[in-house]
Amino acid sequence: MNRSMLQVVVSVGLCLGAAGGAWAAARDDVAAAAQAWADAMNRHDAKQVAALYDQEAVLWGTRSPTLRDTPAAVGGYFKLLDTVPPSYKVVIDEQKIRVYGDIAIDTGRYTFSELHDDKPVIRPSRFSIVFLNRGGHWLIVDHHSSAVPAAH
């Protein structure tokens, strides 16, 4: 390999390495945004949860029979946090994050749990969340959550 060809190969490798580092950082930022959602849910802070959604966000909540497609409807869904017991929490069990520029898709499983009459109620669920980077902040623009069906 001649010197100029070697320089091209090294330059391309450095560019790809830098891009890979940026993608890894973006994945970490999206994971942090998803964890911020779980943390706000665990604090039962409906306003903070709703603040993580973009103004044009769409939500299919785990317990919702209707599509929520306005800020008021998304915020209204999370008022359920005012009625859950103090033991209510969500844990992100698994997630696969893919970043495509200013859009990221986070797909995985989380588990909702709470105590009723001192007995644990566990609701394994699955999710797909689409994030949009607006001004350096990853906001939720699409969120679908549903219960994991029983194994057959």
N, C-alpha and C positions, 0 to 999 in steps of 0.2 A: 504494500500500500504506500503510495507516495505521500509526501508531507501535506500537500493541500487537501487530499482526500482524508487524511487523518484529522486535520483541523476541522473539516466539515463534520465528521463523525463525532468528534469530541464536542463541538458546538451543539449539535442536535441532542446529544446525550445530556448536556448541561441544561438545555431548555426543557427537555422532558423531565429531568430531575426536579427542576424548579417548579414546573407545573404540577408534578406529583406531590411535592411538598405543599403547594397551595391547596390542592384537592384534599389532602390529608387534614390540613388546618380547617378547611370548610366543613369536612365531615365531623371534626371535633366540635366545631361551633354549632352544627345542627344537632349533634348529640346533646350538647349543653342546653340548647333551646328545648329539646324534648324533655330533658330532665327538669328544666325550669317549669314546664307544664305539669309534670308529675309532682314536683315540690309544692306548687300552688294548689294543686288538687288535694294534697295531703294536709295542707294548712286550712283547707276548706275555704279558700279565698276566691270566691266566684269572680270578683272584679279583676283580680290579677290573672286568673285563667283566661277570661275573655279578652284581656289586654294583649294576650299573646297571639290573637287572631287578627289578620288583616281586615280592613273595612269591607272587602269584597269576598270574605271567606265563606265557605260552604261546609256545613257540619252534618254528618249522619251520626248522631250520638248512639251509644250502645243501648240506651233506654228510650230513645226517641222514635215515635212512630212517624214523624214528619222530618223533612229536610229543613234545616235551619240555614237561611241564606241572606240574612241581614244582621248587622251588629246587634240589634235588639233581640232578635231570635236566638243568636248564639249566646248572648249574655243571659237570656231567659232560661236557656237549657241548663246552664251551670248554677242556677238558683237551687237546683237539687242539692247542692252542697250545704245549703242552710238546713236541710232536713235529715241529713245522714248522721249516724251516731259518731261520737268522737273517735271511735276505733276505725272508721272508714279510711282506707288508704289504697293507693295504687303503686305497683312496683313494675317497672319496665324489665321484662325478663329477657327479651331478645329483640335485636333490631338490626336491620340491614339498611345502611344509608348509602344512597347514590347521589352524587352532585353533578349537575349539568349547568355550569355557569352560575347564574343567580337563582336557579331552581334546584331544590333537593327533594328527594323522595325518601321517606323513612317508613319502612314496612317491618312489622314485627308482632310480638305478643306482649301483652301486659296482663297483670292479675289485679283485679279489684277484690278487696276483702273488707270484712267488718264483723263485728260480733252482734248477734241477736240472741237475747236470753242466755248470754254467756257461751253461746255456741258459735264457732266460726262459720261464716258464709263466704265461700270462695267463688269468684266468678272469673274464670280464665277468659280472656278476650283477645282479639286480634285487631290490628290497626294498619291503616295506610294514611300517612300524613304527608302532604306536599307543603314544603316551605318555600317562601320567596324572600330573597335578600333585598330589603328596602333600606338603603342608606346604612348598610353595615349591620342591620338587625334582621335575623331570620324570623319571619312571621308565618303563621299557619294560614294557608289559603284554601286548603281542602283537607278534610279530616273525616275518615270513615272508620267506624269502630263497630265491631259486632262480637257477640258471644261465640266462643269456640264450640262447634257442634260436638255432641257426644260421639266417641269412637264407635264404629260398627264392628 
